[in-house]
Amino acid sequence: MSTDNQSSISLLFPSSNATYKTLSDTTIHDLGIDTITTQITGDAKGQQMIIRVLSRMTSDESVARYRQEIFDDIYNMPKMRQRLLELMNEIDYLKDYGTWRKNAEEKPGLWDLMHRLDELKTFITCVESLHDCLSDSGIKSRGLKDLLTYIDTLYTDANFASMKKDIENISVDANSIRSVTIGINVNSRFEAESLGLISVNAKPFRKSGIVSSFADAVAARDRLNEDTKWDGELRYEPADTPGAEGALDKINSTLTDAINYTSVIGNKSSLAKIPDGDGTSNSTFYLSNIATKMMSHLVKKLRSVLSAYSDISIVTISKLIPELTYYIDFSEFISKARAKGMHFCKSEPVGTDNGISTMNAKGFYNLKLASSLASSDEVVDNDLIFDKDHVIFLLTGANRGGKTTLTQAVGLLFALAQGGIYVPADSFSYSPVDSIFTHFPADEDKTMDLGRLGEECVRFREIFEEASASSLVLLNESFSTTSFEEGYYIAVDAVRALRLKGSRTIYNTHMHKLAENASEFNVSSIVMASEEGKRSYKVVEKAPEGSSYARDIAAKYGVTYEMLTGE
C-alpha cells in the first residue's frame, strides 16, 4: 500500500493536505470493484481510471464532498453530459492520432505542418465549446466552476485569440489547390525515370489545354517535341538537383500572386497513389519534399506559429479527459440502473462522533450482485449502523445466507461514496475511511509455504499494523482453516485487538461461540436471519442462531431424531 499527495488542478484530487492510501489488488478483487468496473464501461482506459479513483482512499471528507458535487452536476445535466462526452472524444482523438504525436525533434514538412495547424484549430474550437458547456448557470460544483476559471485563464495566458488570428492568416481551405503540374522524364519504354514539380494551380485541368496537347502529342509521333523546351512561362526544374535555384523561386512567386493561399496541399492521402513497380512509387513523398522546398518561407512561418503555442498543446486539457469521463461513465451507468428499478442516493460525509468513526446505512444492497440479477425485485435491502456502541460486528448465519455479500456491500458503499458517486442505498451517512482492508480466504497456491493458518495469521498481522481508527476492516471466515479450538483462540485475540484500535469491522464467521460471547469483547452480534430454515438475506442484531438454525434445516429435510426413529 502506498501514500502520496496530489497538488495540481484536478476534478478528482483537489488541492489539499489530504493523504491518499491505495487499496491492495487483493482488496479491489475482494470488494468486486474490478467486476463492477467492467459493467460500467467496456473501455480499458475508462476501467483503469475507475479502479484508480475508487482504490485511492482518504479520510478527508472535503475530497468526498468535492467529487460528489461534480458528479451531482454532471448526472443532473444530461444534455451537458452528452456534449462533454462528444468534446472529450474529439480531443482524445486528436491527442491519440494528431501530428503532434511525432518526435518533437523532427522537422515536419509542409503537409505535416498544415495538418497540425488544422488540428490546433480544431482543438481551439473544442476548448471554446468546453467553455460554453461549463458556463451553464445550472452548474453549482466548485470543481466545474474552477475548471471554467482555469480554461478562461488558459485561453488568456496562451493568447488563443491571437493564435486563431494567426491560423486564419496562414491557412485557407485545401480545396483551393485543384491541380499540380508535374514534368516527367521517361525512357524508351515510356517508364518514368524522374519527375519535377512545375506548379500548383488554383484550377483543375480540363480536356483542353495541356492535357489535350499531351494526349495529342503521344498519339502522333510527328508532333513530339524535339527537345525539352517549355513554351510556357515556367521551365522544368529537377527536384533532385542539389542547390537548384531560379525555377523554384519563380514558382513560389507565381503561386503567391496567382493564389491567395495560406494552406497548400492538405493531406497526402488526397493525392493519387501510384502503384509500386513503375518507377514512381515514392512520388507522393517526393511531391511533399519539393512542395516544402518550394514554399520554404511558408514552412518557416508555420513552424514559428506552432512553436509559439507549443505550451498550450492538447496535453494541457487532455489530462482532464479521463477525469470527466469517469463521472460521465458512472452517470450513464446509474441512469440505466435506475431505469431498471435499482435505487441510489447521494451520500453524506460527516466527521467523527467524539473521535468515533460512524456509518448509518439504510436500505443498502450489494451493487455487484444487483447488477448481475435479471430483475431488481430480487434485490434485498439491509440496514446497518456503526457508532460508539457498534464498532465491531460479528456476523453469523447459514452457508450461502448472504454473509459475504453483505460484508462486500459495506465496503463498496465506502468506495463509491468516497469516489463521489451515488451509492446503492436509500440513505448513507458516514465518516470517510482512510483505507479498506479485507481478509478473505486466500487461494490454495498462496499458502504453500506457510500453510493456510500461517498465511492467515501473517496477513492479519499486516492488516492490523496498517489499520487505524479511521479504517474499515472486513474479515471473511478468518482463522477457520484449523480446528475450532485453535481458530477460536486466535479469533478472540484478533477481535479484542481490533476493538482496542477502534477500526470499524465486520467479521463474518461460523464460530457461533465467538458471537455468543460478543458482549465480553464489547462488540455486537448480528445474524443473517432465517425463518423455518428459509434464508431471508436480512441482517438483524441478535445472538447467533446456532443450533436452532440447524434444527430448522434438520426438520425441513426429515433428519431429526424423532423423524428418523418415529418416536
C-alpha positions as CSV (number, residue, x, y, z in Angstrom):
1,M,0.0,0.0,0.0
2,S,1.3,3.4,-0.9
3,T,0.7,7.0,0.1
4,D,1.0,10.2,-2.0
5,N,-0.4,13.7,-2.4
6,Q,-2.0,15.5,-5.3
7,S,-1.4,19.2,-5.8
8,S,-2.1,20.0,-9.5
9,I,-5.5,21.1,-10.8
10,S,-7.8,18.1,-10.9
11,L,-11.5,17.2,-10.8
12,L,-10.8,14.2,-8.7
13,F,-7.9,15.1,-6.5
14,P,-8.4,18.7,-5.3
15,S,-5.5,20.6,-3.9
16,S,-5.5,20.0,-0.2
17,N,-3.4,18.4,2.5
18,A,-5.2,15.1,2.1
19,T,-3.1,11.9,2.1
20,Y,-4.2,9.0,0.0
21,K,-3.7,5.3,0.5
22,T,-4.0,2.8,-2.3
23,L,-6.0,-0.3,-1.8
24,S,-4.2,-3.6,-2.5
25,D,-5.1,-5.6,-5.6
26,T,-6.5,-8.3,-3.3
27,T,-8.9,-5.8,-1.6
28,I,-10.0,-4.5,-5.0
29,H,-10.9,-8.0,-6.1
30,D,-12.5,-9.0,-2.7
31,L,-14.8,-6.0,-2.9
32,G,-15.7,-6.8,-6.6
33,I,-14.5,-3.4,-7.8
34,D,-12.8,-5.0,-10.8
35,T,-16.1,-6.7,-11.8
36,I,-18.2,-3.6,-11.4
37,T,-15.8,-1.6,-13.5
38,T,-16.4,-3.9,-16.5
39,Q,-20.2,-3.4,-16.0
40,I,-19.8,0.4,-16.1
41,T,-17.6,0.7,-19.3
42,G,-16.1,-1.6,-21.9
43,D,-13.2,0.9,-22.5
44,A,-10.0,-0.4,-21.0
45,K,-8.7,3.2,-20.2
46,G,-12.0,4.0,-18.5
47,Q,-11.8,0.8,-16.4
48,Q,-8.3,1.7,-15.3
49,M,-9.4,5.2,-14.3
50,I,-12.4,3.9,-12.2
51,I,-10.1,1.5,-10.4
52,R,-7.5,4.2,-9.8
53,V,-10.0,6.5,-8.2
54,L,-12.0,4.0,-6.2
55,S,-8.9,2.4,-4.9
56,R,-7.3,5.6,-3.6
57,M,-8.8,6.4,-0.2
58,T,-8.5,9.4,2.1
59,S,-10.4,10.2,5.3
60,D,-10.5,13.9,4.4
61,E,-14.3,14.4,4.0
62,S,-13.7,17.6,1.8
63,V,-12.4,15.4,-1.0
64,A,-15.6,13.3,-1.0
65,R,-17.7,16.4,-1.0
66,Y,-15.7,17.9,-3.8
67,R,-16.2,14.9,-6.0
68,Q,-19.8,14.4,-5.0
69,E,-20.7,18.0,-6.1
70,I,-19.1,17.5,-9.5
71,F,-20.9,14.2,-10.0
72,D,-24.2,15.8,-9.0
73,D,-23.8,18.4,-11.7
74,I,-22.9,16.0,-14.4
75,Y,-25.5,13.5,-13.5
76,N,-28.4,16.0,-13.3
77,M,-27.5,17.8,-16.6
78,P,-27.7,15.0,-19.2
79,K,-27.5,17.4,-22.2
80,M,-24.3,19.0,-20.9
81,R,-23.1,15.5,-20.1
82,Q,-23.7,14.4,-23.7
83,R,-21.9,17.4,-25.2
84,L,-19.0,17.0,-22.8
85,L,-18.7,13.4,-24.0
86,E,-18.6,14.4,-27.6
87,L,-15.9,17.0,-26.9
88,M,-13.9,14.5,-24.8
89,N,-13.9,12.0,-27.6
90,E,-12.8,14.7,-30.2
91,I,-10.0,15.9,-28.0
92,D,-8.9,12.4,-27.2
93,Y,-8.9,11.5,-30.8
94,L,-6.7,14.5,-31.6
95,K,-4.3,13.6,-28.8
96,D,-4.0,9.9,-29.9
97,Y,-3.8,10.4,-33.7
98,G,-2.7,14.0,-34.2
99,T,0.5,15.0,-35.9
100,W,1.9,16.3,-32.5
101,R,2.5,12.7,-31.6
102,K,5.6,12.9,-33.8
103,N,9.0,13.3,-32.2
104,A,9.4,16.8,-31.1
105,E,12.9,16.9,-32.7
106,E,11.6,16.1,-36.1
107,K,11.3,18.9,-38.6
108,P,8.0,18.3,-40.3
109,G,7.4,19.2,-43.9
110,L,4.6,21.4,-45.3
111,W,1.9,18.8,-45.2
112,D,2.6,17.7,-41.6
113,L,2.6,21.3,-40.5
114,M,-0.7,22.0,-42.3
115,H,-2.3,19.0,-40.6
116,R,-1.0,20.2,-37.2
117,L,-2.3,23.7,-37.8
118,D,-5.8,22.3,-38.7
119,E,-5.7,20.1,-35.6
120,L,-4.7,23.0,-33.4
121,K,-7.6,25.0,-34.9
122,T,-10.0,22.1,-34.0
123,F,-8.5,22.0,-30.5
124,I,-9.2,25.7,-30.0
125,T,-12.8,25.1,-31.1
126,C,-13.1,22.3,-28.6
127,V,-11.8,24.4,-25.8
128,E,-14.2,27.2,-26.7
129,S,-17.1,24.7,-26.8
130,L,-15.9,23.3,-23.4
131,H,-16.0,26.8,-22.0
132,D,-19.6,27.2,-23.3
133,C,-20.7,23.9,-21.6
134,L,-19.2,24.9,-18.3
135,S,-20.8,28.4,-18.5
136,D,-24.3,26.8,-17.9
137,S,-26.0,28.6,-15.0
138,G,-27.1,25.3,-13.6
139,I,-23.6,24.3,-12.5
140,K,-23.1,24.5,-8.8
141,S,-20.0,22.5,-8.0
142,R,-16.8,24.2,-7.1
143,G,-14.8,21.8,-9.2
144,L,-16.5,22.6,-12.5
145,K,-16.6,26.3,-11.7
146,D,-12.8,26.1,-11.0
147,L,-12.4,24.3,-14.3
148,L,-14.2,27.2,-16.1
149,T,-11.9,29.7,-14.4
150,Y,-8.9,27.5,-15.4
151,I,-10.0,27.4,-19.0
152,D,-10.5,31.2,-19.0
153,T,-7.0,31.7,-17.7
154,L,-5.6,29.2,-20.2
155,Y,-7.3,31.0,-23.0
156,T,-6.0,34.3,-22.0
157,D,-2.5,33.3,-21.0
158,A,-2.0,31.2,-24.1
159,N,-3.4,34.0,-26.2
160,F,-5.9,31.8,-28.0
161,A,-7.4,34.8,-29.7
162,S,-4.1,35.7,-31.3
163,M,-3.5,32.1,-32.2
164,K,-6.8,31.9,-34.0
165,K,-5.9,35.1,-36.0
166,D,-2.5,33.6,-36.9
167,I,-4.2,30.4,-38.1
168,E,-6.7,32.3,-40.2
169,N,-4.0,34.4,-41.7
170,I,-1.9,31.4,-42.6
171,S,-4.4,28.9,-43.8
172,V,-7.2,28.6,-46.3
173,D,-9.3,25.7,-47.4
174,A,-7.1,23.0,-49.0
175,N,-9.7,22.8,-51.8
176,S,-8.1,26.0,-53.2
177,I,-5.5,23.7,-54.6
178,R,-7.1,21.9,-57.5
179,S,-4.2,20.6,-59.6
180,V,-0.5,20.1,-59.8
181,T,1.7,20.3,-62.9
182,I,4.5,17.8,-63.0
183,G,7.2,17.3,-65.5
184,I,8.3,13.7,-66.1
185,N,11.4,12.3,-67.8
186,V,10.8,8.9,-69.5
187,N,12.9,6.2,-71.0
188,S,12.4,4.4,-74.4
189,R,9.8,2.1,-72.8
190,F,7.9,5.2,-71.6
191,E,8.8,4.4,-68.0
192,A,9.1,7.3,-65.6
193,E,12.8,7.9,-64.7
194,S,12.5,11.2,-62.8
195,L,10.0,13.9,-62.3
196,G,9.8,17.5,-61.1
197,L,7.1,19.8,-59.8
198,I,6.2,22.6,-62.2
199,S,3.4,24.4,-60.4
200,V,0.5,24.2,-58.0
201,N,-2.7,25.6,-59.5
202,A,-6.0,27.0,-58.3
203,K,-7.9,25.4,-61.2
204,P,-8.3,21.8,-62.2
205,F,-7.1,20.6,-65.6
206,R,-9.7,20.2,-68.4
207,K,-9.7,18.1,-71.6
208,S,-8.5,21.2,-73.4
209,G,-5.1,22.8,-72.8
210,I,-2.1,21.0,-71.6
211,V,-3.8,17.6,-71.1
212,S,-5.3,17.6,-74.5
213,S,-2.0,18.7,-76.1
214,F,-0.1,16.0,-74.2
215,A,-2.6,13.3,-75.4
216,D,-2.4,14.5,-78.9
217,A,1.4,14.6,-78.7
218,V,1.5,11.0,-77.5
219,A,-0.9,9.9,-80.2
220,A,1.1,11.5,-83.1
221,R,4.9,10.9,-83.2
222,D,5.4,13.7,-85.7
223,R,4.1,16.1,-83.1
224,L,6.6,15.1,-80.3
225,N,8.8,18.0,-79.3
226,E,12.4,17.7,-80.5
227,D,13.7,18.8,-77.1
228,T,12.5,19.6,-73.6
229,K,11.9,23.3,-74.2
230,W,8.9,24.6,-72.4
231,D,6.7,27.0,-74.3
232,G,5.1,28.5,-71.2
233,E,6.4,30.9,-68.7
234,L,8.0,28.3,-66.4
235,R,10.7,25.7,-67.1
236,Y,11.2,22.2,-65.7
237,E,13.3,22.1,-62.6
238,P,14.5,18.6,-61.5
239,A,13.7,18.2,-57.8
240,D,16.8,16.1,-57.1
241,T,19.2,18.8,-58.3
242,P,21.2,20.0,-55.3
243,G,21.0,23.7,-54.7
244,A,18.7,24.3,-57.7
245,E,17.6,27.9,-57.9
246,G,15.6,30.0,-60.2
247,A,12.6,28.0,-61.2
248,L,11.6,27.2,-57.6
249,D,11.8,30.9,-56.6
250,K,9.8,31.8,-59.7
251,I,7.2,29.1,-59.0
252,N,6.9,30.4,-55.4
253,S,6.4,34.0,-56.6
254,T,3.9,33.0,-59.3
255,L,1.9,31.0,-56.7
256,T,1.8,33.8,-54.3
257,D,0.4,36.1,-56.9
258,A,-1.9,33.6,-58.5
259,I,-3.4,32.1,-55.3
260,N,-4.1,33.9,-52.1
261,Y,-3.1,30.9,-50.3
262,T,-2.1,30.1,-46.7
263,S,-2.8,26.4,-46.8
264,V,-1.2,24.4,-49.6
265,I,-1.6,20.7,-50.2
266,G,-3.7,19.2,-47.4
267,N,-3.4,15.5,-47.0
268,K,-1.0,13.0,-48.5
269,S,-3.9,10.6,-48.9
270,S,-5.7,13.1,-51.1
271,L,-3.1,12.5,-53.8
272,A,-3.4,9.6,-56.2
273,K,-1.5,6.6,-55.0
274,I,1.0,5.5,-57.6
275,P,1.4,1.7,-57.9
276,D,4.7,0.2,-56.9
277,G,7.0,-1.1,-59.7
278,D,6.6,1.6,-62.2
279,G,9.5,3.8,-61.1
280,T,7.3,6.4,-59.3
281,S,6.2,4.7,-56.1
282,N,7.8,7.5,-54.0
283,S,6.4,10.3,-56.0
284,T,3.9,11.3,-53.3
285,F,6.6,11.8,-50.7
286,Y,8.8,13.4,-53.3
287,L,6.0,15.8,-54.0
288,S,5.8,16.7,-50.3
289,N,9.5,17.3,-50.2
290,I,9.6,19.5,-53.3
291,A,6.5,21.4,-52.1
292,T,8.2,22.0,-48.7
293,K,11.3,23.4,-50.5
294,M,9.2,25.5,-52.9
295,M,7.3,27.0,-50.0
296,S,10.2,27.4,-47.6
297,H,9.1,30.8,-46.3
298,L,5.7,29.4,-45.6
299,V,7.1,26.4,-43.7
300,K,9.2,28.7,-41.6
301,K,6.1,30.7,-40.8
302,L,4.1,27.7,-39.8
303,R,6.9,26.4,-37.6
304,S,7.1,29.7,-35.9
305,V,3.4,29.9,-35.2
306,L,3.2,26.3,-33.9
307,S,6.3,26.8,-31.8
308,A,4.8,29.9,-30.2
309,Y,1.8,27.9,-28.9
310,S,3.5,24.6,-28.1
311,D,3.0,25.1,-24.4
312,I,-0.8,25.1,-24.8
313,S,-0.9,21.8,-26.6
314,I,-3.5,19.1,-26.2
315,V,-1.8,17.8,-23.1
316,T,-3.0,20.8,-21.1
317,I,-6.6,19.9,-21.5
318,S,-6.4,16.3,-22.4
319,K,-5.2,15.3,-18.9
320,L,-8.7,16.2,-17.7
321,I,-10.4,13.9,-20.2
322,P,-10.1,10.7,-18.1
323,E,-11.5,12.5,-15.0
324,L,-14.5,13.9,-16.8
325,T,-15.1,10.5,-18.5
326,Y,-15.0,8.9,-15.0
327,Y,-18.0,11.0,-13.9
328,I,-19.8,10.6,-17.3
329,D,-19.4,6.8,-17.3
330,F,-20.8,6.5,-13.8
331,S,-23.7,8.8,-14.7
332,E,-24.7,6.7,-17.7
333,F,-24.4,3.5,-15.7
334,I,-26.6,4.8,-12.8
335,S,-29.1,6.3,-15.2
336,K,-29.6,2.9,-16.8
337,A,-29.6,1.1,-13.5
338,R,-32.3,3.4,-12.1
339,A,-34.4,2.7,-15.3
340,K,-34.3,-1.0,-14.3
341,G,-35.7,-0.2,-10.9
342,M,-32.5,0.0,-8.8
343,H,-32.3,2.8,-6.3
344,F,-29.4,5.1,-5.4
345,C,-28.8,8.0,-3.1
346,K,-26.5,10.9,-2.6
347,S,-24.3,10.1,0.4
348,E,-23.5,12.4,3.3
349,P,-19.8,12.5,4.5
350,V,-19.6,13.5,8.2
351,G,-17.0,13.9,10.8
352,T,-16.4,11.6,13.7
353,D,-18.6,11.4,16.8
354,N,-16.2,12.4,19.6
355,G,-13.4,10.6,17.8
356,I,-15.6,7.6,16.9
357,S,-15.9,7.0,13.1
358,T,-19.6,6.3,12.2
359,M,-21.8,5.0,9.5
360,N,-25.6,4.9,9.1
361,A,-26.8,2.9,6.0
362,K,-30.5,2.4,5.3
363,G,-31.8,0.2,2.5
364,F,-28.4,-0.6,1.1
365,Y,-27.6,-3.6,-1.2
366,N,-24.7,-5.1,-3.0
367,L,-24.2,-3.4,-6.3
368,K,-22.0,-6.1,-7.8
369,L,-24.7,-8.7,-7.1
370,A,-27.6,-6.5,-8.1
371,S,-26.1,-5.6,-11.5
372,S,-26.0,-9.4,-12.4
373,L,-29.6,-10.1,-11.4
374,A,-32.3,-10.3,-14.0
375,S,-34.7,-8.1,-12.0
376,S,-34.4,-5.5,-9.3
377,D,-37.2,-7.3,-7.5
378,E,-34.6,-9.9,-6.4
379,V,-32.5,-7.2,-4.6
380,V,-32.6,-7.5,-0.8
381,D,-32.0,-4.3,1.2
382,N,-30.4,-4.1,4.7
383,D,-29.7,-1.5,7.4
384,L,-26.6,-1.2,9.4
385,I,-25.1,1.4,11.8
386,F,-21.6,1.9,13.1
387,D,-21.4,4.2,16.2
388,K,-19.8,4.3,19.6
389,D,-21.7,1.2,20.7
390,H,-21.4,-0.7,17.4
391,V,-17.7,-0.6,16.3
392,I,-17.3,-4.3,15.5
393,F,-20.0,-6.7,14.2
394,L,-19.7,-10.5,14.5
395,L,-21.8,-11.8,11.6
396,T,-23.2,-15.3,11.6
397,G,-25.7,-17.2,9.7
398,A,-26.3,-20.1,7.3
399,N,-24.0,-21.1,4.5
400,R,-24.9,-19.2,1.3
401,G,-27.1,-17.0,3.5
402,G,-25.6,-13.7,2.3
403,K,-22.9,-13.0,4.8
404,T,-20.1,-12.4,2.3
405,T,-22.5,-10.4,0.1
406,L,-23.4,-8.1,2.9
407,T,-19.7,-7.7,4.0
408,Q,-18.7,-6.9,0.5
409,A,-21.6,-4.4,0.1
410,V,-20.5,-2.3,3.0
411,G,-17.0,-2.0,1.5
412,L,-18.5,-0.9,-1.8
413,L,-20.6,1.7,-0.1
414,F,-17.5,3.5,1.2
415,A,-15.5,3.1,-2.1
416,L,-18.3,4.6,-4.2
417,A,-19.2,7.3,-1.7
418,Q,-15.7,8.5,-1.4
419,G,-15.3,8.3,-5.1
420,G,-18.1,10.9,-5.3
421,I,-20.7,8.5,-6.8
422,Y,-24.3,7.9,-5.7
423,V,-24.4,4.8,-3.6
424,P,-26.9,1.8,-3.8
425,A,-28.9,2.7,-0.7
426,D,-31.9,4.7,0.5
427,S,-29.6,6.9,2.6
428,F,-26.0,6.7,3.6
429,S,-24.0,9.0,6.0
430,Y,-20.5,8.1,7.0
431,S,-17.2,9.1,8.4
432,P,-14.8,8.6,5.4
433,V,-12.3,5.8,5.8
434,D,-8.5,6.2,5.3
435,S,-8.4,2.7,3.8
436,I,-10.3,-0.6,3.5
437,F,-8.7,-3.9,4.4
438,T,-10.1,-7.3,3.5
439,H,-9.1,-10.7,5.0
440,F,-10.9,-13.2,2.8
441,P,-9.8,-16.8,2.1
442,A,-6.6,-17.0,0.1
443,D,-6.0,-19.1,-3.0
444,E,-4.5,-22.5,-2.3
445,D,-1.3,-21.7,-4.2
446,K,-0.6,-18.7,-2.0
447,T,-0.5,-20.8,1.2
448,M,2.0,-23.4,0.1
449,D,5.0,-22.1,2.2
450,L,3.3,-21.1,5.5
451,G,0.2,-23.3,5.4
452,R,-3.3,-21.8,5.4
453,L,-3.4,-20.8,9.0
454,G,0.1,-19.4,8.9
455,E,-0.8,-17.4,5.8
456,E,-3.9,-16.1,7.5
457,C,-2.0,-15.0,10.6
458,V,0.7,-13.2,8.6
459,R,-1.9,-11.3,6.6
460,F,-3.9,-10.3,9.6
461,R,-0.8,-9.0,11.4
462,E,0.0,-6.8,8.3
463,I,-3.6,-5.5,8.2
464,F,-3.7,-4.8,11.9
465,E,-0.4,-2.9,11.8
466,E,-1.5,-0.7,8.9
467,A,-5.1,-0.1,10.0
468,S,-6.2,2.9,12.1
469,A,-9.3,4.0,14.0
470,S,-10.5,5.5,10.6
471,S,-10.1,2.3,8.7
472,L,-12.7,-0.3,7.7
473,V,-11.7,-4.0,8.2
474,L,-13.7,-6.8,6.6
475,L,-13.0,-10.3,7.7
476,N,-14.5,-13.3,5.9
477,E,-14.3,-16.7,7.7
478,S,-10.8,-15.7,9.1
479,F,-9.0,-18.4,11.1
480,S,-11.4,-21.1,10.1
481,T,-8.9,-23.3,8.3
482,T,-7.8,-25.0,11.5
483,S,-9.6,-26.8,14.3
484,F,-12.4,-24.9,16.1
485,E,-10.4,-24.6,19.3
486,E,-7.3,-23.1,17.6
487,G,-9.3,-20.8,15.4
488,Y,-11.4,-19.6,18.3
489,Y,-8.4,-18.8,20.4
490,I,-6.8,-16.7,17.6
491,A,-10.1,-15.0,16.7
492,V,-10.7,-13.9,20.3
493,D,-7.4,-12.1,20.4
494,A,-7.8,-10.6,17.0
495,V,-11.3,-9.2,17.8
496,R,-10.1,-7.8,21.2
497,A,-7.1,-6.0,19.5
498,L,-9.3,-4.5,16.8
499,R,-11.8,-3.3,19.4
500,L,-8.9,-1.5,21.2
501,K,-7.7,0.1,17.9
502,G,-11.3,1.2,17.1
503,S,-11.4,0.2,13.4
504,R,-14.9,-0.3,12.1
505,T,-15.1,-4.1,11.5
506,I,-17.4,-6.7,10.1
507,Y,-16.2,-10.3,10.9
508,N,-18.4,-12.9,9.3
509,T,-17.8,-16.3,10.8
510,H,-19.1,-19.8,11.5
511,M,-17.7,-19.6,15.1
512,H,-21.0,-19.1,16.8
513,K,-19.3,-19.3,20.2
514,L,-17.4,-16.2,19.3
515,A,-20.6,-14.3,18.6
516,E,-22.3,-15.7,21.7
517,N,-19.6,-14.2,23.8
518,A,-19.7,-10.8,21.9
519,S,-20.6,-8.8,25.0
520,E,-17.5,-10.0,26.7
521,F,-15.4,-8.3,24.0
522,N,-17.6,-5.2,23.9
523,V,-18.7,-6.0,20.3
524,S,-22.0,-6.7,18.6
525,S,-23.6,-9.8,17.2
526,I,-25.6,-9.7,14.0
527,V,-27.2,-12.6,12.1
528,M,-28.4,-13.2,8.6
529,A,-31.9,-14.2,9.8
530,S,-34.0,-17.2,8.6
531,E,-37.5,-18.4,9.2
532,E,-38.2,-22.1,9.4
533,G,-34.9,-22.8,7.7
534,K,-35.5,-20.4,4.8
535,R,-32.9,-17.7,4.2
536,S,-34.2,-14.1,4.2
537,Y,-30.8,-12.4,3.5
538,K,-31.9,-9.8,6.1
539,V,-29.5,-8.9,8.8
540,V,-30.7,-8.4,12.4
541,E,-28.9,-7.6,15.6
542,K,-29.2,-10.6,18.0
543,A,-27.4,-13.6,19.4
544,P,-26.4,-16.2,16.8
545,E,-29.0,-18.8,15.9
546,G,-26.5,-21.6,16.2
547,S,-28.1,-25.0,16.7
548,S,-31.7,-23.5,16.4
549,Y,-30.9,-22.9,12.7
550,A,-29.5,-26.4,12.3
551,R,-32.7,-27.8,13.9
552,D,-34.8,-25.9,11.4
553,I,-32.8,-27.4,8.5
554,A,-32.9,-30.9,10.0
555,A,-36.7,-30.6,10.4
556,K,-37.1,-29.4,6.9
557,Y,-35.3,-32.5,5.5
558,G,-36.6,-35.0,8.0
559,V,-33.4,-35.8,9.8
560,T,-34.3,-35.1,13.4
561,Y,-34.0,-38.0,15.8
562,E,-37.8,-38.1,16.2
563,M,-38.4,-38.0,12.5
564,L,-35.8,-40.6,11.8
565,T,-36.9,-43.0,14.6
566,G,-40.6,-42.3,14.6
567,E,-40.5,-41.8,18.4
